[in-house]
């Protein structure tokens, strides 16, 4: 848990305003960067993403368009994140109940843009996002997301190794 708190505090204190500004600029001026999510987990609405780092593949080509984000993240040890992406859901989107493939990672949602109406359920508790704040959860737990608001919601998703997983058990997929 300490690792999660450290990562959240570091990213927020050292780069959140620049990451937010950079994201909003790209979102409003480069829509072609944002592609439909790959797992077909949503019903209705629209869910798009742009990957900055892919697990097992390192930085993506698109990462060059997000230098402030990459700079902030590069100030942490190189193996801190297994993957990083911006995730955007439009009004009317429902990401159905699902679980991640294993409990080897924790997922951090750093809220970049949210005007209200979106929420996430992890197990049996619903949580809302607040700009500049993070939600951390075990991706192997059942979760779903809805956007009942009138505007899009954007988060920076940071996947980190579960702090209780020994380094020799960490397998990049």
JOMO-V300962 format. One record per run of one state. SS is the DSSP state (a for helix, b for strand, c for the rest). FROM is the first residue (numbers start at 1). LEN is the number of residues. Records with the same first field share a line. If there is no record, write none. Layout:
SS=FROM-LEN ; FROM-LEN
This chain:
c=1-1 ; 30-1 ; 34-1 ; 37-5 ; 44-3 ; 55-3 ; 60-1 ; 66-1 ; 75-6 ; 90-4 ; 99-6 ; 114-4 ; 123-2 ; 129-5 ; 139-4 ; 148-5 ; 162-5 ; 170-4
a=2-28 ; 31-3 ; 61-5 ; 67-8 ; 167-3
b=35-2 ; 42-2 ; 47-8 ; 58-2 ; 81-9 ; 94-5 ; 105-9 ; 118-5 ; 125-4 ; 134-5 ; 143-5 ; 153-9
